[in-house]
């Protein structure tokens, strides 16, 4: 089967780094990563871009077989602020806006987004010859890149959205044909039958830009969504994270390289400490990697879906809440009527998905 062309829209971020490492080292037979498009979220947009460049250089270092692609991966700047902070409807200022007031989750991921170890690994993976594994053009913006890539291969390019949906909403606003040209949109976000992770109502990615999320869910037909109902059930525990520091030796297909496992181990320390402190949980949730599993067709049977229109609350105390219409039929028309149906993952084969993660990260398996 042909590899799925994938753009990863991301705010790296420790769990973004896991997902991108898996995409570029472990699932290379399944996905062909065209680009990392960046945006605010776990960190400010400029840090997100710096981190995306570091990830591509680290993951695709001189071993071309480990890269998912024979061509360079594009790193593309996206939105610095959510839609409501932009002065223009089509977000002409999206990539240059003043982002001093944007909320970022640096208390979860460390100031740099990689648990305060970015500088160490930036030095390790620095390219002295200035030959990078990524391409970067400061004049190209994520929303336009996404639309152009989808137009170049109509029906073939999917987007894995690991952050807020600002870039996607702008792509649809500026380039309406993108709604037709994009293959699938896989969204990490929302909480359907459980509390949020920022407050009882809202999950972080959706709360980062509720207006964008509601626009995207209301516009696009081929949307797969996975939120906290599922992602909080897939974890790496302390002892499993410790194993990442132990080299497994050699470069095996389908497995993340040892030096990257070591990087993930180091970057996770700060992120794990947050989970220990806030949730008394010695481990981390595999939010972003779970969304990547959903993007890979052979892993889709690990999930159980419900289908229905999704709306996002944009006002009041439940701002950012995601509400899925599983009933579909109502006696009178409502705000969900006639909207596209998303496929929302609400349950997961925990052992099956954990086995996939363990194998890809070369961890010894302990059945739960
Ligand atoms: Ca993310």
Boltz pocket constraint, residues with backbone or C-beta under 6 A from the ligand:
constraints:
  - pocket:
      binder: B
      contacts: [[A, 10], [A, 11], [A, 12], [A, 13], [A, 15], [A, 16], [A, 41], [A, 42], [A, 162], [A, 163], [A, 288]]
      max_distance: 6.0
